[in-house]
Amino acid sequence: MPRDQALQLLGNITCDAFLNDVAYWSNLPIRVWEYTIGGYQVIKKWLSYREHGILGRALHAEEAREVTNIARRIAALLLLEPALDANYEAVKQSAFAWPPSSSGSGK
């Protein structure tokens, strides 16, 4: 994928996400940071459950790496969006249309 197209899909604005004074992620594309599922910002929600006050301990290195993995997965989904949308439209157009029931009872 050309760089310009990737920047268009990910956005050319980035942000830094801080968990604490030590753990942070820099240069996250804003669309990755703002990505939601079920109305929740995915990365923000994941990090909110890993604060020291909630866990009662510091974040482990593998947990910090997981944020990077999540960000990469979200970025991949955003980059696939045009192809996924096109596939959805193609499938929607070729879906079998069930005839409506004449009695309205579904039988």
N, C-alpha and C positions, 0 to 999 in steps of 0.2 A: 504494500500500500504506500503510495507517495506520502511524503512528510506533510504536505499541505492538507491532504485529505484527512490524515490522522489528527492534525491539529484542529481541523474543523470539527471532527467528531468528539475529540476530548476537550476542546476549548483551549484557548491560548492564555488563559489566566490560571495561575496555580496558587496554592495556599500551603501553609505549614500547619500540621496538627500536633499539638503538644499534649502529652499525657501528664507529664510532670517536668521538673527541671532537667531531667536526664533523658527521658524517652520522648522522642519526637520524630515526626516524619516530615521531611521538607519537599517542597516542589510537587505536591500532589495536584494533578489536574483538578480544577474546580468541579468538573462534571463527575469525576470519580468520588470526590469528597461528598458531593451533594446527592449521590445515587441513593435512591430509596427503594425499599421493598416493604410493602404493607404500611406505607406511611412513615417508616423509620429510616433515618440516614444510617446505612449499614455500618460504616466504619465508626461513626460517632457512637452508635449504640453499642458496638462491640467494645470500644474503649471505655465506655461508661461503666461497664461491669468489671473492668480491670483496674480501677483506681485503688490506690493503697488503702483508703478507708473502707472499701468494700471487701477487698481480698484479705486485708490484714497482713499483707506482705508485698514485697517489691515484685514488679513484673519480671518474669523469667525471660531469658534471651529468646527461647523458642516462641514464646507468646508475642514478643515484639516482632519477630520475623513473620509471624502469622498475619500481622497487619499489612506487611508488605505483600504477602501472598494474596490477601483479600483485595488489596488495591490493584494488583496485576489482573486478577480475575475480573474485577469490575471493568477495568480498562479494556480487556479483551471483549467483554459483552458490548461495551459502547462502540468498539471498532467493528463489531459484527452486526450492529443494529441495522444498517441499510440492507444487508443480505438477509437478515432474519425477517425484516419487514416485507421484503420482496417475496420471500418464501411463503410467508403468511398470506399475502394477497393472492399468490398463485394457487395455494391450497383452498382458500376461501372461494375462489372462482370455480374451482373444479369439484367442490363438495356436492354430494348428492342432496337434492332438495326433497325432503319427504313430502308426499302429498298431504294436504290437510284432511283431517277426518271429517266425513260428511255429517256424522252425528254429534261431533263436538265432544264425545266421551273418550276419544283416544283409542277406540277399539276398531 
